[in-house]
Amino acid sequence: MRVRRKTREAVAVALVTALLLSACERARLNNSTGETVPGGPSATPTVTTAAVTTAPEGEISPGAEPAVTQAGEPTPTAEVLPAGTVWPEYGRYTPTEFANVQGMIGYLGEDSYLRTGPGRTYKRLLLLSYSSRVMITEMEVSDFNEMWYKVAVILNDSVYYGYVQASSVDLERIRKAEEKPRLQANGLDYSQHYGPDRDGDGVYVVVLDPGHGGPFKGASYQGYTEKECNLTVAKACKRYLESHFENVMVYLTRSTDYIFDPSEDVDDLEHRVIFARDHEADIMVSLHFDGYNGRADGAEGLVQTNTALAAKSKSLASFVLRRLERLGIRNLETMYKWSDRSRYRYPDGAKMDGYLINRLAGEVGIVCCIIENAHIDNDYDFNNFIKKEGMIDKLGEADAEGIAEFLQLKRKAVVGTPTPIPTAAPTEAPAGN
């Protein structure tokens, strides 16, 4: 029975490969002769997108999308590379376990978008459903060291080319490397880890990210939404840093209810990290409020697992949490996690950071953490730190004090306050004593 099953599977794979190669050859020939096959790859797939919102001044602005190429591509080959072939080194990874993927058939382990380039910032072409068959033609690495496959896919007898993330493609022949051990951070004295001035110019650049925005409201409670609270806290933090400390420049990834691409159905975290990178950020702090069905209260910091930045990330979050604690918020300390989905791995097989913005920032060398300022759906936190007048600004100011302590910023002299003149000590005892 097993022999028959294996035979049937081999025949099925062979038929799929033959169909794909035949369709690709038809596309190549049709393109070279100028003819069009009805329903063929020359017909651009229709993707409904909403109008892109213009970015507020000084924020992320949409960039030009690359042209979509579907027909006229080189015919993908089904020939497997020789055993032991190693791809060139990308970033700090040498993905030897992925060396023999070119020309292989893979199956999507989840619904995935076929995109015009290797990254989620590229335009979507098609939504491919779970278990769709794809043939891998190339392998590329994004700006954030994510592995992406350029694939060919057959839909309605047409061949389309595009990119899908490698972590969404199941390849049974790929051997997963052993998982790296979890980051062991216990015992480190985080008070000794301070922020870097990465370019050495004496000016610290802080990028504050008010989480969510646009259609992504985050948590909500009694008419308050997380995205609005995040923005209020971020603006208060920016004002306080700029007015109380020297040699600091502060940028917001958004200053309104804004999102980079309204047509996307996921947060635009890649664009936010690109914004931080382009502004040469020394640190990036993503400001949020948590929600847990009212069953939890307090503030917590979500930190990077990147071994080169983990200590500083935890130190940054710890300084902020201690300042929030002084306001009366329970300090839930810091935490980190690996991705809980086994297919989300680096090319060397190690699991990725479970918090995407922390991982993306780490890939471009920026110390980053997520601060959950309070639990918006907890009555104690909500009534005392969100709904109560003026308190949500106090949260932003506490965040600013923690950031300043981490960066060791010099406090500005208070303008308008006269310097007290010390009273001279008497040269002799008063008469009569």
C-alpha positions in Angstrom: 0.0 0.0 0.0 2.8 2.4 0.9 4.6 1.7 -2.4 1.4 2.5 -4.3 0.8 5.7 -2.4 4.4 6.8 -3.0 4.0 6.0 -6.7 0.8 8.0 -7.0 2.4 11.0 -5.2 5.4 10.8 -7.6 3.1 10.7 -10.6 1.1 13.7 -9.2 4.2 15.8 -8.7 5.4 14.9 -12.2 2.1 15.9 -13.7 2.1 19.2 -11.9 5.6 19.9 -13.0 4.8 19.1 -16.6 1.7 21.2 -16.5 3.7 24.2 -15.1 6.5 23.8 -17.6 4.1 23.5 -20.5 2.2 26.6 -19.4 5.4 28.6 -18.9 6.6 27.6 -22.4 3.3 28.7 -23.9 3.6 32.0 -22.1 7.2 32.4 -23.4 6.2 31.5 -27.0 3.1 33.7 -26.9 5.1 36.6 -25.6 7.8 36.2 -28.3 5.2 36.1 -31.1 3.1 38.9 -29.7 0.0 36.6 -29.6 -2.3 36.5 -26.6 -3.9 33.4 -25.2 -7.4 34.1 -23.7 -7.1 34.1 -20.0 -3.3 33.9 -20.3 -0.6 35.6 -18.2 -0.8 38.8 -20.3 -4.0 39.6 -18.5 -3.2 41.5 -15.4 -5.0 40.1 -12.3 -7.5 42.5 -10.8 -6.7 43.6 -7.3 -9.1 46.0 -5.6 -7.3 48.7 -3.6 -8.4 51.7 -1.7 -6.9 55.1 -2.4 -3.6 55.6 -0.5 -3.9 58.3 2.1 -1.4 61.1 1.8 1.1 61.1 4.6 1.2 64.0 7.0 4.3 66.2 6.6 7.4 64.6 8.1 5.9 61.1 8.3 6.0 58.0 6.1 5.1 58.7 2.5 4.1 56.1 0.0 6.8 55.2 -2.5 6.6 54.2 -6.1 5.7 50.6 -6.6 7.8 48.4 -8.9 6.3 47.4 -12.2 4.5 44.1 -12.3 6.1 41.5 -14.6 4.1 38.4 -15.3 4.9 37.2 -18.9 8.2 37.0 -20.7 10.1 35.7 -17.6 12.7 32.9 -18.1 11.0 29.5 -18.1 11.5 28.0 -14.6 13.5 24.8 -14.5 12.5 21.8 -12.6 16.1 20.7 -12.3 17.2 20.4 -8.7 20.6 21.9 -7.9 23.5 19.5 -7.2 23.7 18.2 -3.7 25.8 20.5 -1.5 25.2 23.7 -3.5 25.3 26.7 -1.2 23.7 30.0 -1.9 25.7 33.2 -1.5 25.7 34.7 2.0 22.8 37.1 2.6 23.2 39.5 5.6 24.5 37.4 8.5 22.9 34.2 7.3 24.1 31.5 5.1 21.0 29.5 4.3 22.6 26.2 3.5 19.4 24.3 4.4 17.6 26.1 1.5 20.2 25.4 -1.1 18.2 22.9 -3.2 14.9 24.7 -3.5 15.1 26.1 -7.0 12.8 24.3 -9.3 11.0 22.5 -6.4 7.3 22.4 -6.0 6.0 23.8 -2.7 2.6 24.1 -1.0 1.4 27.1 0.9 0.9 26.4 4.6 -1.5 29.4 4.9 -3.4 31.9 2.8 -0.7 34.2 1.3 -0.5 37.2 -1.0 1.5 36.9 -4.2 3.4 40.2 -4.3 5.5 42.2 -6.8 8.6 42.0 -4.8 10.3 40.3 -1.8 8.6 42.1 1.1 5.3 43.1 2.6 5.8 46.7 1.4 5.4 45.5 -2.2 2.0 45.6 -4.0 -0.3 42.6 -3.8 -1.1 40.7 -7.0 -3.3 37.8 -5.9 -4.5 36.1 -2.8 -3.3 32.4 -2.9 -5.2 30.0 -0.8 -3.9 27.5 1.7 -2.3 24.4 0.0 -1.8 26.2 -3.4 1.0 24.6 -5.4 3.9 26.9 -6.4 7.2 26.4 -8.3 10.2 28.2 -6.9 12.3 30.0 -9.5 14.5 32.2 -7.3 15.3 33.0 -3.7 15.8 36.5 -2.3 16.3 38.1 1.0 14.4 41.3 2.0 15.8 44.4 3.7 14.9 42.7 7.0 16.7 39.4 6.3 13.5 37.6 5.6 13.7 34.8 3.0 11.3 35.2 0.0 10.7 32.9 -2.9 10.0 34.1 -6.4 7.4 31.6 -7.6 5.4 30.6 -10.6 1.8 29.6 -10.0 -0.9 28.3 -12.4 -4.4 29.7 -12.1 -7.0 29.0 -14.7 -4.4 27.8 -17.2 -2.4 31.0 -16.7 1.0 31.4 -15.3 1.7 34.2 -12.8 5.0 35.2 -11.3 5.4 36.9 -7.9 6.9 36.6 -4.4 5.8 34.8 -1.3 7.5 34.6 2.0 9.5 31.4 2.4 8.1 30.8 5.9 4.6 30.3 4.3 5.8 27.6 1.9 6.0 24.0 3.1 8.8 21.9 1.6 9.1 18.5 3.1 12.6 18.0 1.7 14.0 21.0 3.6 15.7 19.9 6.8 15.1 22.4 9.6 18.2 23.3 11.6 18.1 22.8 15.4 16.3 25.6 17.2 18.6 28.1 18.9 18.3 28.1 22.7 16.0 30.6 24.2 17.6 33.9 25.2 18.9 33.6 28.8 18.9 37.1 30.3 18.7 36.4 34.0 21.5 37.7 36.2 22.4 40.7 33.9 22.6 44.1 35.5 20.5 46.1 33.1 21.2 49.4 34.9 24.6 49.2 33.2 23.2 49.2 29.7 22.5 52.6 28.3 21.5 53.9 24.9 23.8 54.3 22.0 24.6 57.5 20.0 25.0 55.4 16.9 26.5 58.0 14.6 28.5 59.7 17.4 27.3 63.2 16.6 26.1 64.0 20.1 22.5 64.1 19.2 20.1 61.3 20.1 17.3 60.4 17.6 14.2 58.9 19.2 11.4 57.5 17.0 8.1 57.0 18.8 5.6 54.7 17.2 2.0 55.2 18.2 0.7 51.7 17.6 -2.1 50.8 15.2 -4.0 53.5 13.3 -6.5 53.7 10.4 -8.7 50.6 10.4 -6.6 49.0 13.1 -8.1 50.2 16.4 -6.4 47.9 18.8 -8.1 47.3 22.1 -11.1 49.3 23.2 -13.2 50.1 26.2 -16.1 52.4 27.0 -15.7 54.4 23.8 -11.9 54.7 24.1 -9.8 53.0 21.4 -6.2 52.0 21.8 -5.0 53.7 18.6 -6.3 57.1 20.0 -4.7 56.6 23.4 -1.4 55.5 21.8 -1.3 58.7 19.8 -2.1 60.9 22.8 0.7 59.3 24.9 3.2 59.5 22.0 2.5 63.2 21.5 2.9 63.9 25.2 6.1 62.0 25.3 7.5 63.9 22.3 6.6 67.3 23.8 8.2 66.4 27.2 11.4 65.1 25.7 11.9 68.1 23.4 11.1 70.7 26.1 13.0 69.2 29.0 16.2 67.6 27.5 19.0 68.8 25.4 20.5 67.2 22.2 17.5 65.0 21.3 15.4 64.8 18.2 12.0 63.1 18.3 9.9 61.8 15.4 6.5 60.2 15.3 5.7 57.5 12.8 2.3 59.0 12.7 0.8 62.2 14.1 -2.8 61.6 12.9 -5.1 58.6 12.4 -3.0 57.4 9.5 -1.8 54.2 7.9 0.5 53.8 4.9 -1.6 51.6 2.7 -5.4 51.3 3.5 -5.7 48.4 1.1 -3.6 46.2 3.4 -5.2 44.0 6.0 -2.2 44.0 8.3 -0.4 46.7 10.3 2.2 48.6 8.3 5.1 47.7 10.6 7.7 47.4 7.9 7.0 51.0 6.8 7.4 52.2 10.3 10.7 50.6 10.8 11.9 51.8 7.4 10.9 55.3 8.7 13.0 54.8 11.8 16.0 53.5 9.8 15.8 56.4 7.3 15.8 58.9 10.2 18.9 57.2 11.7 17.1 56.4 14.9 19.2 55.5 18.0 16.1 53.9 19.6 12.6 53.1 18.6 9.7 52.8 21.2 6.4 51.5 20.1 3.7 52.8 22.5 0.6 50.7 23.2 -2.1 49.9 25.7 -2.9 46.2 26.5 -6.2 44.5 26.9 -7.0 41.2 28.6 -10.8 41.1 29.1 -10.4 43.2 32.2 -8.6 40.4 34.0 -5.2 42.1 34.2 -3.8 45.5 35.1 -0.4 47.2 34.9 2.3 48.1 32.5 4.8 45.8 30.7 7.6 46.0 28.3 8.0 43.6 25.3 11.7 43.4 24.4 13.9 42.1 21.6 15.3 38.6 21.4 18.1 39.7 19.1 21.2 38.7 21.1 23.2 41.8 20.0 20.5 44.2 21.3 18.5 42.2 23.9 20.3 43.7 26.9 19.8 47.3 25.8 16.2 46.6 24.8 15.4 45.2 28.2 17.2 48.1 29.9 15.3 50.7 27.9 11.9 49.0 28.8 12.9 48.7 32.4 13.8 52.4 32.8 10.4 53.3 31.3 8.5 50.8 33.5 10.1 52.1 36.7 8.9 55.6 35.8 5.4 54.4 35.1 5.4 52.6 38.4 6.0 55.9 40.3 2.5 57.0 39.0 0.9 54.0 40.8 0.8 51.6 37.9 1.7 48.0 38.6 5.0 47.0 37.1 4.6 43.7 35.2 8.3 43.9 34.2 9.6 42.8 30.8 9.0 39.8 28.7 9.9 38.4 25.3 8.9 35.5 23.1 9.8 33.5 20.0 7.2 33.2 17.3 4.7 30.6 18.3 4.4 29.4 14.7 7.0 26.8 13.8 7.3 27.8 10.2 8.3 31.4 11.0 12.1 30.8 11.1 15.3 32.4 10.0 17.1 30.8 7.1 19.3 29.0 9.6 16.3 27.3 11.2 16.1 29.5 14.4 12.7 30.8 15.4 12.0 34.4 14.7 11.1 37.0 17.4 7.4 36.8 18.2 7.0 40.6 18.1 7.4 41.7 14.5 8.3 45.3 15.1 11.0 44.3 17.6 12.5 41.8 15.1 12.4 44.2 12.1 14.1 46.9 14.1 16.7 44.5 15.3 17.5 43.4 11.7 18.5 47.0 10.9 20.4 47.5 14.2 17.9 49.7 16.1 17.3 49.1 19.8 13.5 48.8 20.2 10.9 47.8 22.7 7.1 47.9 23.0 5.6 49.6 26.0 2.1 48.6 27.1 1.4 51.7 29.2 -1.6 50.2 31.0 -4.5 47.8 30.4 -7.3 49.8 28.7 -10.0 47.3 29.6 -9.2 47.1 33.3 -11.4 49.3 35.5 -8.5 50.3 37.8 -6.1 51.3 35.0 -8.9 52.8 32.9 -10.4 55.1 35.6 -7.0 56.2 37.1 -4.7 56.5 34.1 -6.8 56.8 31.0 -10.2 58.4 31.7 -9.0 60.6 34.6 -8.2 64.1 33.2 -4.6 64.8 32.5 -3.3 61.3 33.5 -2.8 60.0 30.0 -0.4 62.8 29.4 1.4 61.9 32.6 1.9 58.4 31.1 3.7 60.0 28.1 5.8 62.1 30.4 6.8 59.1 32.4 7.7 57.3 29.2 9.9 60.3 28.3 11.7 60.3 31.7 12.5 56.6 31.2 13.8 57.2 27.7 15.9 60.1 28.9 17.4 58.0 31.7 18.3 55.3 29.3 19.9 57.7 26.9 21.5 59.7 29.7 20.1 62.9 28.3 21.1 66.2 29.9 18.2 68.1 31.4 17.6 71.7 30.1 17.9 74.6 32.5 14.5 75.8 33.7 13.9 79.1 31.9 12.6 82.0 33.9 13.6 80.7 37.3 16.1 83.0 39.1 19.2 81.3 40.3 19.2 81.6 44.2 22.1 83.7 45.6 23.7 81.9 48.5 23.8 83.9 51.7 27.3 84.6 52.9 28.3 83.0 56.2 28.8 85.5 59.0 32.4 86.5 59.8 31.7 86.9 63.5 29.1 86.0 66.0 26.1 88.4 66.3 26.4 90.9 69.1 24.8 89.9 72.3 25.6 86.2 72.0 
